[in-house]
């Protein structure tokens, strides 16, 4: 087993962190580009948003399959193969000037992007000691956040006039990172292949969906991410127009507000030591609602402040919901957590369809009204989880 501070530990951890950065940078690279894509192709905000939502949708679908496939075929080979697929798709994206082809390639890219997120933790669990896993996962999650920020900054800063530049630079970055991961990631030593059992996988999914504690958490996670990620998409259109008239490079800087979410993730464990998990989830959703209302002020300062509060609240709720799922899964915890991520990314892919009518109704004010409506339902879900925990504690 790989132990902390060994050369193998740092090689594998660096490889997975680089891969994580690459994956999430590619997922989010189009978000600052949405106004430019809408103008270039003569399409609506909703249609431009498909360049992001189709990727998260296919990523969510792929999570159902990569885990079982890696159990049968091996972790390392699928991680590297999926990264090669991402690299090739990104290069192809830098060559197209047709929106339909762009969507098709982003969908294919989404299928490839799911490989590392679905398998990385399983690889660590196979090869690392328990102590080493705990340390490596902290680095890995930090790389997730940095990848999301990095992709948006690349999209914003590189493509002020030509959006394909962002894909061109990402293709080069993907090439170097894929080579680095292939060279750094140690070969599996502890992996034992298992037969594919699709029937068992379906039975586990049905079991999780019949568990109210899990189903409510799944829906809440998807609803929260739907609002969180789609607000970022629509605010790019607000900031690109008068009175702000911000170019993509400055719009991309807004995504630095994600860093308050990194802080919330780090604090979530301490918070749940002081209050119950459902109360921590409710606290996160309350902050999310407060931040959303703060963005209604016309000042750019208040918009930035609102997104800082949003990010803190969302990631607090998300971190605790993820832990709640792991704790309340009666069996097959890995598939229970994967199913949470499926709902999570499906939520992101449906956000434009839900908020688009509100956007057409009252622009940004409408987006916030729609956001508060769905977040209120998520808050009710948190109250139900809290009531269930109280009932359980009295038994």
Protein Blocks (a to p, Z undefined) as FASTA:
>chain_A
ZZehiaklmmmmmmmmmmmmmmmmmmmmmmmmmmmmmmmnopafklmmmmmmmmmmmmmm
mmmmmmmmmmmnopklmmmmmmmmmmmmmmmmmmgccfklmmmmmmmmmmmmmmmmmmmm
mmmmmmpcfklmmmmmmmmmmmmmmmmmmmmmmmmmmmmmbmklmmmmmmmmmmmmmmmm
mmmmccdfkbccddddfklmmmmmmmmmmmmklmmmmmmmmmmmmmmmmmmmmmmmmmmp
cfklpafklmmmmmmmmmmmmmmmmmmmmmmmmpcfklmmmmmmmmmmmmmmmmmpmbfk
lmmmmmmmmmmmmmmmmmmmmmmmmmmpmbhkllmmmmmmmmmmmmmmmmmmmmmmmmmm
nommlmmmmmmmmmmmmmmmmmmmmmmmmmmmmZZ
